[in-house]
Each structure stands twice: as structure tokens, then as C-alpha cells.
Amino acid sequence: MGARGGGGLKRSTATEGGGIPLGIVSAPANRHDPPLLGPTLDAALTQVKAMPDGVIAHLDAAYDNAPSRAVLEEPGLPVRSPARACPRRSRSVSAGWSSERTPG
């Protein structure tokens, strides 16, 4: 299929600190990322028996909003977002997080 109207796929992935995927949720490519946070977190938490102390959810700036924070407060995960933690020095230099290496 062509680029327009294609059947693209998006994968929302939660990983542990070393980049190993814990939960993956698939959705159509044209879907916004923040609504996938809850299902992705649920998928990851089913793989983890007990959450270790000191776990922090590192989020992309797109998730820096009240609904996303509410989803993470339910299981008691503190949040760190680059939008708040690492202010940008200039528009040409990104202070964002590098993406995890996952299969796909």
C-alpha cells in the first residue's frame, strides 16, 4: 500500500532500564501516543511480580500532561519528564531522551 491510507502500525513499548521490553501494545499508526500509556503500563505490570524500590517512569515530553500523570499515579510510579527535568539550551540542540533499542 502507498503512504496515504496505508495500514501502518504503531508499537507502544515499556522497557526496563536495560532496554528489555516488558509490555508492548500495537495500534494503528494514526493513533495518538498518550492514550496507549495505560494499556502499555498494564501489559508491563503483568510481567513484573513486584515493583522494585526507586523505580521512576521516564517519559517523553508528549506524555507530560495531567491524564498521563494520573495513569502513572495509580500504581504509584513517580514521573520524570525531559520537559521539566532538562530544559533546552537552544532550538537546535535537543535535550530529549534517546530512544530504547527494541526489536521492530
Secondary structure as GFF3:
##gff-version 3
##sequence-region A 1 104
A	DSSP	beta_strand	9	15	.	.	.	ID=ss1
A	DSSP	beta_strand	21	28	.	.	.	ID=ss2
A	DSSP	three_ten_helix	34	36	.	.	.	ID=ss3
A	DSSP	alpha_helix	37	45	.	.	.	ID=ss4
A	DSSP	beta_strand	57	58	.	.	.	ID=ss5
A	DSSP	three_ten_helix	61	63	.	.	.	ID=ss6
A	DSSP	alpha_helix	66	73	.	.	.	ID=ss7
A	DSSP	beta_strand	79	80	.	.	.	ID=ss8
A	DSSP	alpha_helix	82	85	.	.	.	ID=ss9
###
